[in-house]
Every structure is written in structure tokens, then in C-alpha cells.
Amino acid sequence: MKTVQCTFRLPEDVVDLIDKQVGKTRTDKLLSLLGFSCNQNDYTVIEKRLSDLEKRLSQIESKDSDAASQGKKVDANEVRAKEAKARLFKELDALKEKDEIPLYRGKPSITKISEITGIDRGTISKYIKDWGAL
């Protein structure tokens, strides 16, 4: 085990609790507080426990990243986008049924559709190509 010195600022009552433990050094006292015997010269048990903990953490992190990469979590923006798209298609279908789709040079006029439906031009221009009735 590699020895590394770390400095922590702890509340006074925590330091007192550590100092009340059995052991020569603060490290031994802290290990005693954590449930290990004091003056433990063989730290392999601790190393094994830490490596097991690191493995568990990496498994949890990999599961989280897998779930995120698979897109299982639906973002609020995606929900709003689907709702806006559905609303636009509904409005366009209603205009088509009435044969009132405003055209400009043979294509639907985004500005006029926006004025009629109240949907902003950016949403219309983004999704109008996906509308099947063109």
C-alpha cells in the first residue's frame, strides 16, 4: 500500500472522536473507528475492500452511462418537441381538409401558416418537411 499524506479540516468533535480511539497514530485510530484492528501493519484487507468498492462504483457508472446512451430517459425538451410536432400536424391537417393551406410559389407559406395557427415559424419550418401531406 502506498502511503500518502492528506490534510482534512474536520469539526472538533469529529477529531475528538478519532483521538479517543485505541491506537498509536491517527491513522490507526481512524482505522479502529472504521472497524479495523489498531496497529494493523497489513493493509491488504483495506486495499481489497477499496478495490471492491471501486468496482461497484464503476459498474454503477457504466449502467448510468448505458441507460443515457440508449435514450431510455425522455428529456422534457423531447416531450415538448413531440407535442409541438403533433399540434402542427393537426393544424396542417385541418387546413388541408378545408383546402386553405396558404401557398407561396407552390409551397406552403410558413409565415401565413404561423399567422393562422399561432405556431411559431421556427417550429413550422423545422417539422413541415416531416408532414406527410405535402
N, C-alpha and C positions, 0 to 999 in steps of 0.2 A: 504494500500500500504506500502510495506516495504521500509524504507529509506536506501539507500546505497550511500556511497560517492565514486565518481570516479574522477580521475585526468586525464585531457586530455591536450596535448600540441597542441595549436591551433595557427594559424597565428595571428599576432597582429591586422590586420584589421577585422578578424572574432570576436575576443574578443571585439574590439571597437563596432562592430555592436550589439553584445549581450548587452553590457553595456549601449547602447543608448536606449534600450527598457524600457518600463514602468514596474516597479516592485521593491520590496524591496531587494530580493535576486537574485543571478544569475539564480537560478532555475526558479523563477517567470519570469525573463526577457527572459530566453530561451523559456519557455512555451508561453510567449507573442509573441515571434518571430515565433513560430510554429503555431500560430493562436488560442491559448487558452487564456482566460482572465487571467490577472495577479492576484496574491494573491489567487489563486484557492486552497481552502482547501480540496475540494472533487476531488480526483484524479480518481474516478471510470470511468469517461469518457475516460481518458487516458488508464486505465487498459483494458477497453473493446476494445478500438481501437488496443492496442498492442496484445491482445489475438486474435482478428480477423486477424491481420497481421500474427501472428504465425500459425494460422490455414491455411491461404492461402499458406504460405511458406511450411508447411508440406504437403499440397496437391500437390504442385508443385514438391517437392522432391519425393513424393511417385509415381507420374506419371513418373518422370525420371527413378526411380529405376524399375518400372514395365516395361517400354519400354526396358531398358537394360536387364532385366531378360528374356524378351520374345525374345530377339535376333533380334529386328527389325533393329537395326543399324548394317550394314555389315562392318566388320573390313577390313582394307586394306590387312592384312595378310590372311584373309579368301579368299579374291578375288584372291590373288596370288597363294594360295594353290589350288583353283579350276582350275585356268589356268594351273598350273603345272601338275595337275592330268589329265586334258583334253589333254594336249600336250603329256604326257606319253602314255595315252591310244591310241592316234592317231598313235604315233610311233610304239607301240607294234602291233597295228592292221596292219600297213603297213608291219612290219617284218613277221607277221603271214601269210599275203597274199602271200609273196614271199617265205614262208617256210624257213626263215633264222633266226629264234629265236635261239640264242646260248644256248645250254643246258650244265649243269654240274650236273652229277649224276641224270639225269632225270628231273631236274628243270631248269627254266631259270637262266642263269648266269648273276647276277646283274652287275658284273664288265664288262663283254663283252657288255651287253646292254648299259651300260654307255659309253663305248668307241665308239659304233656305233652311238648312238643317241645324245651324248653330254649332256645328263641329268645326274645330279649328283647321286651317288649311294644311298645316303640317301633318296632322293625323290623316287627313283625306289623301294627300299626296303620297304618304307612306304606304297606305293599305289599299288604294284604289286599284292597283295592279293585281292584287290578290282576289278582287271581286270577280266572280265567275261570269257575270252577265255582260262583260264588255265585248 
